[in-house]
């Protein structure tokens, strides 16, 4: 069911949804911060614990396995306990991870704390888009849903900026001591604790999803929330939601199954999740400083480049938010795939043809170095207005009410497994086949992403969740 623009919605309702969506999206901020903060500490960690590239890669990537665990478990948790309590649990996990990651005794307990934070990331990554989709009016759902990605990229940017400032204050190295005799890399992780506490407080103050409340027979509470969000004939809306929830019986996880393992719409959601990661975006955010140092930039300049990249990511996400409810989801995805294909191809060529230094790394200077920086940031731009926000919006809205939590948890879980595969394999791929060939793999998947959207993904712009 589609409605005319702004029908049944007043400015107070829009402001209410904006505020509670922003509060929920704080989980996305911590998601971005937690995944990116390792960027500035990865080299210092390897030196501090005297470990090689394999354990360094594990320290980065095993947090993603925790994210997969959290995401895959989020469907059951969301259907059993609602959307709010899992957010509060995620906030507690973020807090514990931030404190513990700054006080490790060995690389192994560091990995444990990162894994714990990863579980929080997984919970937040699946619960937040479902909650925002369920609380938002259809004609504005794309913009509100994009707040999740805006929060993620803001968290990434703040983590990179925080890393750079801490290293700058400490004299140019994350291994230098900073305050109270602790090394700078420890303070990078401790910087996560204040926003984690704020997230827990914000989650405790926002209302539960009206669709969850109706599913639990708590219609008076749902009526209050819907009255503030959409206004109009609330009883008709409640009856409509109740009907969609009652169409099928059984458990939500059983209902995602189909003749080919899963329902076709669930397979499409899984494909979107995998391709969002297989284009290699998180290599830029997890290994960016290491990448630029390996091609000849200093540690401080490498961190500054990652700050610029994070800023580009925020600006381009704002572009996506501005257009997602105007031009739709599919056009943005197709345009982003085209741009990523071209920019990744340029990077693969530059890294593959650059002369090697004494350590065997490509050495970029002059015009090739400038071109690589421009191409990398243009690649982030193309991802940021398309596959970054749009995939999260689609995952939050493309499934019907009965299966949304379960299907979204599967999509988010697979996304984190794909993220793990990309980030864990990057150091080994670079060591074995080189930086140019590694980026050629990401270029191939950018091409695949275009045809996947072109032939399989349907437009969801303006459709009510009850019509999915």
Backbone torsions as a table, in degrees:
resi	resn	phi	psi	omega
1	UNK	NA	124.2	179.2
2	UNK	-110.0	145.4	179.1
3	UNK	-119.6	161.1	175.1
4	UNK	-67.8	158.5	-178.3
5	UNK	-55.8	128.6	173.7
6	UNK	70.3	4.6	180.0
7	UNK	-62.7	127.5	176.8
8	UNK	79.3	3.2	-177.2
9	UNK	-120.2	134.0	175.0
10	UNK	-112.5	171.7	-175.7
11	UNK	-64.4	-33.6	178.4
12	UNK	-64.8	-40.4	178.3
13	UNK	-64.7	-41.2	178.7
14	UNK	-62.6	-43.7	179.6
15	UNK	-63.8	-40.3	178.8
16	UNK	-60.3	-48.5	179.7
17	UNK	-64.0	-39.6	179.3
18	UNK	-60.8	-44.2	-177.0
19	UNK	-66.1	-46.7	-177.5
20	UNK	-73.0	-30.5	175.6
21	UNK	-67.4	-39.9	178.4
22	UNK	-64.9	-39.1	178.0
23	UNK	-63.5	-43.9	178.1
24	UNK	-64.2	-36.9	-177.2
25	UNK	-70.4	-9.6	172.6
26	UNK	-57.2	-28.2	174.2
27	UNK	-62.1	-36.4	175.7
28	UNK	-65.7	-37.9	177.0
29	UNK	-58.6	-46.4	-179.8
30	UNK	-69.2	-35.9	173.5
31	UNK	-54.4	-51.4	179.9
32	UNK	-66.5	-43.8	-178.7
33	UNK	-62.2	-47.2	-175.5
34	UNK	-64.9	-39.1	-178.8
35	UNK	-74.5	-28.7	-175.7
36	UNK	-93.7	-21.4	-174.6
37	UNK	-62.7	-27.7	179.9
38	UNK	-63.7	-23.4	-177.7
39	UNK	-52.2	-48.3	-176.3
40	UNK	-80.1	-13.8	-174.7
41	UNK	-105.0	-9.6	-168.5
42	UNK	-62.9	-41.5	-179.8
43	UNK	-69.3	-43.7	179.4
44	UNK	-62.2	-38.0	178.1
45	UNK	-62.5	-46.0	179.1
46	UNK	-58.9	-42.1	179.4
47	UNK	-71.5	-38.1	-177.6
48	UNK	-64.8	-42.6	-177.1
49	UNK	-97.3	0.9	177.6
50	UNK	54.7	52.1	179.9
51	UNK	-118.6	158.1	-177.5
52	UNK	-89.9	-172.2	-175.0
53	UNK	-63.3	-28.7	-178.9
54	UNK	-65.3	-50.5	179.9
55	UNK	-71.1	-31.0	174.3
56	UNK	-62.4	-45.6	177.3
57	UNK	-60.8	-37.8	178.3
58	UNK	-66.6	-38.5	-179.5
59	UNK	-63.6	-29.1	176.7
60	UNK	-82.0	-46.9	-165.9
61	UNK	-89.3	-25.9	-178.4
62	UNK	-68.7	-21.4	171.6
63	UNK	-60.6	-28.9	-179.0
64	UNK	-72.9	-29.4	173.8
65	UNK	-65.9	-40.3	173.3
66	UNK	-59.5	-38.3	177.7
67	UNK	-63.5	-40.3	177.8
68	UNK	-63.7	-42.2	178.2
69	UNK	-61.1	-47.0	179.9
70	UNK	-62.5	-42.2	-178.9
71	UNK	-67.4	-44.6	-178.9
72	UNK	-65.9	-31.0	177.6
73	UNK	-83.1	-11.5	-173.7
74	UNK	-68.2	-31.0	-179.2
75	UNK	-61.8	-48.0	177.6
76	UNK	-63.4	-45.7	-177.3
77	UNK	-62.9	-42.1	-178.7
78	UNK	-67.0	-40.3	179.3
79	UNK	-73.0	-26.8	-178.3
80	UNK	-87.5	-40.8	-171.7
81	UNK	-118.6	0.1	-178.7
82	UNK	91.5	-168.2	-177.1
83	UNK	-97.4	-26.9	-171.4
84	UNK	-78.1	-47.7	-177.1
85	UNK	-62.9	-38.1	173.6
86	UNK	-62.4	-32.9	175.5
87	UNK	-63.0	-42.3	179.5
88	UNK	-66.0	-37.9	175.3
89	UNK	-63.0	-42.5	178.1
90	UNK	-60.2	-40.7	178.9
91	UNK	-61.1	-40.8	178.3
92	UNK	-65.1	-39.7	179.0
93	UNK	-66.8	-40.2	176.7
94	UNK	-60.1	-43.5	-178.5
95	UNK	-62.9	-47.8	-179.7
96	UNK	-63.3	-40.7	-180.0
97	UNK	-65.1	-42.6	-179.5
98	UNK	-61.9	-42.2	179.5
99	UNK	-68.3	-49.6	-175.8
100	UNK	-66.4	-35.5	-179.1
101	UNK	-65.6	-25.6	178.0
102	UNK	-86.1	-5.8	-178.7
103	UNK	-130.2	47.6	-178.5
104	UNK	-80.4	148.9	174.8
105	UNK	-94.6	-22.9	179.1
106	UNK	-153.1	172.0	178.7
107	UNK	-64.2	-26.5	-175.3
108	UNK	-75.1	-42.7	177.1
109	UNK	-74.8	-24.7	171.2
110	UNK	-61.1	-45.2	178.4
111	UNK	-60.7	-38.1	178.5
112	UNK	-61.2	-46.4	-178.8
113	UNK	-64.9	-37.3	177.3
114	UNK	-66.8	-38.3	177.2
115	UNK	-61.5	-43.4	179.7
116	UNK	-61.2	-44.8	175.9
117	UNK	-62.8	-34.0	177.7
118	UNK	-62.4	-37.7	176.5
119	UNK	-60.6	-40.9	176.1
120	UNK	-62.9	-41.5	177.4
121	UNK	-60.0	-45.4	-178.9
122	UNK	-61.3	-43.8	177.1
123	UNK	-59.8	-50.3	-177.1
124	UNK	-64.7	-38.0	-176.1
125	UNK	-66.9	-29.6	179.9
126	UNK	-92.9	-38.8	-175.4
127	UNK	-72.0	-43.0	-172.7
128	UNK	-61.2	-51.4	180.0
129	UNK	-63.3	-34.3	177.0
130	UNK	-64.3	-45.1	-179.3
131	UNK	-62.8	-47.4	-177.6
132	UNK	-64.4	-41.0	178.5
133	UNK	-62.2	-38.5	-176.3
134	UNK	-77.6	-19.0	-177.8
135	UNK	-98.9	-12.5	-169.9
136	UNK	-99.1	145.7	171.2
137	UNK	-68.3	147.8	-170.6
138	UNK	-57.5	-42.4	-173.5
139	UNK	-72.9	-12.2	177.9
140	UNK	-119.4	5.6	-172.8
141	UNK	-64.2	-35.3	179.8
142	UNK	-62.4	-43.5	-179.2
143	UNK	-68.1	-45.7	178.9
144	UNK	-66.0	-39.5	177.5
145	UNK	-62.9	-31.6	179.2
146	UNK	-69.9	-15.5	176.5
147	UNK	-59.0	-30.6	177.0
148	UNK	-59.1	-49.4	-179.1
149	UNK	-69.0	-37.4	177.0
150	UNK	-60.8	-41.6	177.8
151	UNK	-65.0	-39.8	179.2
152	UNK	-60.9	-50.9	-175.9
153	UNK	-70.4	-29.1	174.4
154	UNK	-67.1	-40.8	176.0
155	UNK	-61.4	-41.1	177.0
156	UNK	-61.3	-46.5	-178.7
157	UNK	-63.0	-45.2	-179.0
158	UNK	-64.1	-38.4	177.6
159	UNK	-63.3	-43.6	179.9
160	UNK	-67.5	-41.1	178.0
161	UNK	-65.8	-42.3	178.0
162	UNK	-61.1	-44.8	178.1
163	UNK	-58.5	-46.9	-178.5
164	UNK	-62.0	-46.0	-177.7
165	UNK	-65.0	-40.2	179.5
166	UNK	-65.1	-42.1	178.3
167	UNK	-66.5	-38.9	178.7
168	UNK	-62.7	-45.4	179.4
169	UNK	-64.0	-35.2	-176.5
170	UNK	-80.8	-2.9	176.4
171	UNK	100.3	17.0	171.6
172	UNK	104.9	4.6	179.9
173	UNK	-147.1	138.6	176.9
174	UNK	-70.5	-12.4	179.3
175	UNK	-87.7	-11.6	178.3
176	UNK	-72.6	150.8	175.6
177	UNK	-72.6	146.8	179.8
178	UNK	-120.0	-106.3	-177.1
179	UNK	-95.9	146.7	175.8
180	UNK	57.7	22.8	177.3
181	UNK	80.4	5.1	179.7
182	UNK	-93.4	144.8	179.3
183	UNK	-65.1	156.8	-175.7
184	UNK	-61.8	-38.8	-176.7
185	UNK	-62.0	-27.3	177.3
186	UNK	-67.5	-41.3	-179.6
187	UNK	-66.8	-25.7	175.9
188	UNK	-59.1	-42.3	-179.8
189	UNK	-76.5	-37.3	-179.5
190	UNK	-66.4	-21.9	178.1
191	UNK	-64.3	-14.2	-179.9
192	UNK	-79.2	-20.4	-171.0
193	UNK	-64.8	-47.1	-179.1
194	UNK	-58.4	-48.1	178.2
195	UNK	-65.9	-27.4	177.2
196	UNK	-65.6	-42.3	177.7
197	UNK	-65.4	-39.0	178.2
198	UNK	-63.6	-38.5	178.8
199	UNK	-62.7	-44.1	178.2
200	UNK	-61.3	-41.2	178.6
201	UNK	-65.6	-43.6	-179.3
202	UNK	-64.1	-41.7	-179.5
203	UNK	-62.7	-33.6	-179.3
204	UNK	-71.7	-13.0	-173.9
205	UNK	-105.9	-8.2	-177.1
206	UNK	-98.8	156.5	-176.2
207	UNK	-77.6	159.1	177.3
208	UNK	-72.3	157.0	177.7
209	UNK	-60.4	129.1	-179.8
210	UNK	-64.0	-31.5	179.5
211	UNK	-70.2	-35.5	173.6
212	UNK	-66.4	-42.6	-178.6
213	UNK	-61.8	-42.3	178.9
214	UNK	-65.0	-40.1	178.0
215	UNK	-62.3	-24.6	179.6
216	UNK	-98.7	8.0	178.7
217	UNK	77.3	13.6	-178.2
218	UNK	-99.2	63.8	-170.1
219	UNK	-73.5	-28.3	177.5
220	UNK	-63.7	-42.0	177.2
221	UNK	-65.7	-42.1	179.2
222	UNK	-63.5	-38.0	179.4
223	UNK	-61.9	-39.6	178.9
224	UNK	-63.8	-45.9	-179.0
225	UNK	-65.8	-47.3	-179.4
226	UNK	-63.3	-34.1	177.6
227	UNK	-61.6	-35.5	179.0
228	UNK	-80.2	-22.9	-176.1
229	UNK	-90.1	-54.4	-171.8
230	UNK	-113.0	-22.9	-176.9
231	UNK	65.5	-159.1	175.4
232	UNK	71.3	-149.7	-176.1
233	UNK	-85.7	89.1	-174.9
234	UNK	-66.7	-35.8	-178.1
235	UNK	-62.2	-36.5	178.1
236	UNK	-68.2	-39.3	179.4
237	UNK	-65.5	-41.6	178.7
238	UNK	-63.6	-42.2	179.0
239	UNK	-63.3	-38.3	178.9
240	UNK	-64.9	-44.8	179.2
241	UNK	-65.8	-42.3	179.5
242	UNK	-60.2	-38.5	-179.7
243	UNK	-65.9	-43.5	-179.6
244	UNK	-67.1	-34.1	178.6
245	UNK	-69.9	-25.6	-175.9
246	UNK	-95.6	-3.3	-176.2
247	UNK	-59.5	-41.8	-177.2
248	UNK	-120.7	153.6	177.8
249	UNK	-111.1	176.3	-179.0
250	UNK	95.9	-177.5	-178.9
251	UNK	-86.9	150.0	179.2
252	UNK	-55.8	-37.1	-179.4
253	UNK	-68.7	-33.9	176.4
254	UNK	-67.7	-32.5	-175.2
255	UNK	-77.5	-14.1	175.2
256	UNK	-77.9	-10.9	-177.3
257	UNK	-79.3	150.0	178.0
258	UNK	-144.5	-169.2	-177.4
259	UNK	-66.5	-26.6	-179.4
260	UNK	-106.7	36.8	-179.1
261	UNK	96.4	-62.0	175.6
262	UNK	-124.6	165.2	171.3
263	UNK	-60.8	150.8	179.1
264	UNK	-54.6	-40.9	-178.6
265	UNK	-64.7	-31.6	178.0
266	UNK	-70.6	-40.7	176.3
267	UNK	-60.0	-40.0	179.0
268	UNK	-64.6	-40.9	176.3
269	UNK	-61.5	-40.7	177.9
270	UNK	-65.1	-40.2	178.7
271	UNK	-62.9	-42.5	176.6
272	UNK	-59.8	-42.0	-178.8
273	UNK	-64.1	-44.8	-178.7
274	UNK	-65.9	-46.1	-177.2
275	UNK	-67.4	-31.7	176.7
276	UNK	-58.1	-31.7	-179.4
277	UNK	-92.2	-35.0	-174.1
278	UNK	-71.4	-10.5	172.4
279	UNK	-78.3	-1.9	170.4
280	UNK	83.7	17.5	-174.1
281	UNK	-59.7	-38.2	-173.9
282	UNK	-78.4	-9.8	169.7
283	UNK	-61.3	-38.6	178.1
284	UNK	-63.0	-40.5	-173.0
285	UNK	-88.2	-28.6	178.7
286	UNK	-87.2	-37.0	-173.2
287	UNK	-118.6	14.1	-174.1
288	UNK	-55.5	-48.9	-178.2
289	UNK	-65.6	-38.5	176.9
290	UNK	-65.4	-39.8	-179.9
291	UNK	-61.2	-50.8	-177.0
292	UNK	-70.3	-31.3	174.3
293	UNK	-66.1	-35.8	-178.0
294	UNK	-69.5	-20.7	178.8
295	UNK	-105.7	17.5	166.5
296	UNK	115.4	-1.3	-179.9
297	UNK	-89.2	152.5	177.9
298	UNK	-71.6	166.3	-179.9
299	UNK	-60.7	-46.3	-178.3
300	UNK	-65.0	-43.8	179.1
301	UNK	-66.7	-34.6	178.2
302	UNK	-64.3	-42.4	177.5
303	UNK	-65.3	-36.9	178.3
304	UNK	-65.6	-37.2	176.5
305	UNK	-61.7	-40.3	179.3
306	UNK	-66.4	-31.8	175.7
307	UNK	-64.5	-44.9	178.2
308	UNK	-60.3	-43.9	179.1
309	UNK	-61.1	-41.5	177.7
310	UNK	-63.4	-38.3	176.9
311	UNK	-64.6	-42.0	176.0
312	UNK	-59.7	-39.7	-179.3
313	UNK	-62.2	-39.4	178.2
314	UNK	-66.7	-48.6	-177.3
315	UNK	-60.8	-42.0	-177.8
316	UNK	-72.9	-28.9	174.5
317	UNK	-65.7	-35.7	175.0
318	UNK	-61.8	-35.4	175.2
319	UNK	-62.2	-45.3	178.4
320	UNK	-60.2	-42.8	179.5
321	UNK	-62.4	-38.7	-178.1
322	UNK	-66.3	-30.6	-171.9
323	UNK	-108.5	-13.7	-169.9
324	UNK	-63.6	-34.7	178.7
325	UNK	-91.7	-2.9	177.7
326	UNK	-98.1	-50.4	-176.6
327	UNK	-98.6	-15.0	179.3
328	UNK	98.7	175.8	-174.8
329	UNK	-82.7	-46.4	-175.0
330	UNK	-61.9	-45.8	179.4
331	UNK	-58.8	-38.7	178.8
332	UNK	-66.0	-42.3	179.1
333	UNK	-63.1	-43.7	-178.5
334	UNK	-65.5	-41.7	178.2
335	UNK	-65.1	-41.8	179.3
336	UNK	-64.1	-41.1	178.6
337	UNK	-61.3	-42.1	179.1
338	UNK	-62.3	-46.5	179.5
339	UNK	-64.0	-40.4	179.7
340	UNK	-67.1	-37.7	178.5
341	UNK	-59.0	-44.8	-177.9
342	UNK	-70.1	-46.4	-175.4
343	UNK	-71.5	-38.6	176.1
344	UNK	-65.9	-35.4	176.3
345	UNK	-62.0	-40.6	177.8
346	UNK	-64.2	-45.1	179.5
347	UNK	-62.9	-42.0	178.5
348	UNK	-60.7	-40.3	179.6
349	UNK	-67.4	-46.6	-177.7
350	UNK	-64.0	-45.1	179.8
351	UNK	-68.8	-32.8	-177.1
352	UNK	-77.1	-25.1	-176.8
353	UNK	-106.2	-2.9	-178.8
354	UNK	-69.9	145.6	174.4
355	UNK	-65.1	154.0	-177.3
356	UNK	-97.6	145.1	175.5
357	UNK	-86.8	-171.9	-176.3
358	UNK	-63.4	-27.6	-179.4
359	UNK	-87.2	-0.9	-179.9
360	UNK	87.5	10.1	178.7
361	UNK	-93.9	147.6	175.9
362	UNK	-62.8	134.6	-178.1
363	UNK	-110.8	107.5	-178.8
364	UNK	-98.7	128.7	176.1
365	UNK	-139.7	160.0	174.7
366	UNK	62.2	-137.7	-176.1
367	UNK	-59.4	-42.6	178.4
368	UNK	-60.3	-39.1	179.0
369	UNK	-64.5	-43.8	178.6
370	UNK	-63.6	-42.9	179.5
371	UNK	-63.4	-40.6	179.4
372	UNK	-63.7	-42.7	177.8
373	UNK	-62.4	-43.3	179.6
374	UNK	-64.6	-45.2	-178.8
375	UNK	-64.7	-39.9	-179.7
376	UNK	-63.5	-42.8	-179.8
377	UNK	-73.6	-31.8	174.9
378	UNK	-69.2	-35.2	174.1
379	UNK	-61.4	-45.8	177.0
380	UNK	-61.2	-38.9	177.8
381	UNK	-60.6	-46.9	-178.5
382	UNK	-64.9	-37.8	176.1
383	UNK	-70.1	-39.7	-170.9
384	UNK	-67.9	-31.1	178.8
385	UNK	-91.9	-2.3	-173.7
386	UNK	-128.3	-88.5	-172.2
387	UNK	-67.0	-24.2	177.1
388	UNK	-64.3	-67.0	-177.7
389	UNK	-78.0	-35.8	-169.9
390	UNK	-67.5	-38.2	179.8
391	UNK	-62.1	-42.7	178.9
392	UNK	-65.1	-38.4	177.3
393	UNK	-63.5	-46.2	-179.9
394	UNK	-62.2	-42.8	179.4
395	UNK	-63.4	-30.1	179.3
396	UNK	-78.3	-20.2	-171.6
397	UNK	-123.8	-13.2	-171.7
398	UNK	-81.2	-11.9	-178.7
399	UNK	-103.2	151.3	179.3
400	UNK	-74.9	171.9	-172.8
401	UNK	-59.6	-36.2	-175.6
402	UNK	-67.4	-37.6	-172.2
403	UNK	-107.9	1.0	-170.4
404	UNK	-57.1	-51.5	-176.2
405	UNK	-62.7	-43.5	-178.3
406	UNK	-68.3	-45.8	-178.4
407	UNK	-67.1	-38.1	179.5
408	UNK	-68.1	-35.6	178.2
409	UNK	-65.8	-37.2	176.0
410	UNK	-65.2	-45.3	-180.0
411	UNK	-61.6	-45.6	179.5
412	UNK	-66.9	-39.0	179.3
413	UNK	-63.0	-45.2	177.8
414	UNK	-63.8	-36.7	178.2
415	UNK	-60.2	-41.1	-180.0
416	UNK	-71.8	-33.6	174.7
417	UNK	-64.4	-42.3	177.4
418	UNK	-64.4	-40.6	176.4
419	UNK	-59.0	-44.1	178.1
420	UNK	-61.0	-44.7	-178.6
421	UNK	-60.3	-41.5	-178.9
422	UNK	-70.2	-49.2	-174.9
423	UNK	-71.1	-36.2	-179.9
424	UNK	-71.4	-31.9	-176.8
425	UNK	-84.5	-18.1	-172.8
426	UNK	-58.5	-51.2	-179.7
427	UNK	-60.2	-40.2	-179.0
428	UNK	-69.4	-39.8	178.3
429	UNK	-63.1	-44.2	179.4
430	UNK	-61.5	-40.8	-179.0
431	UNK	-68.1	-31.9	-173.6
432	UNK	-94.9	-44.0	-175.8
433	UNK	-115.9	-7.3	177.3
434	UNK	95.8	161.6	-176.6
435	UNK	-67.2	-39.3	-178.8
436	UNK	-63.3	-47.1	179.7
437	UNK	-66.5	-35.8	178.3
438	UNK	-61.7	-44.7	178.7
439	UNK	-70.6	-22.2	174.2
440	UNK	-66.1	-34.3	176.8
441	UNK	-63.2	-45.1	178.9
442	UNK	-64.8	-34.8	176.9
443	UNK	-62.2	-42.3	178.8
444	UNK	-59.0	-44.1	-178.2
445	UNK	-72.6	-25.3	172.4
446	UNK	-63.5	-39.3	176.4
447	UNK	-65.7	-42.7	178.4
448	UNK	-60.1	-39.7	-177.4
449	UNK	-61.6	-34.9	179.3
450	UNK	-63.0	-50.0	-177.1
451	UNK	-70.2	-30.8	176.9
452	UNK	-61.0	-48.4	-180.0
453	UNK	-68.0	-42.6	-176.3
454	UNK	-57.6	-38.3	-171.8
455	UNK	-109.6	-14.4	-172.3
456	UNK	-122.6	-26.6	-173.2
457	UNK	-91.5	130.7	178.6
458	UNK	-98.3	152.6	179.3
459	UNK	-75.4	138.9	178.5
460	UNK	-119.8	4.6	-177.1
461	UNK	-55.4	126.3	172.3
462	UNK	77.7	-0.6	-177.8
463	UNK	-86.0	141.3	175.2
464	UNK	-71.0	149.5	178.4
465	UNK	-60.8	-30.7	-179.8
466	UNK	-70.9	-11.9	179.0
467	UNK	-98.0	-0.6	-177.2
468	UNK	-75.2	NA	NA
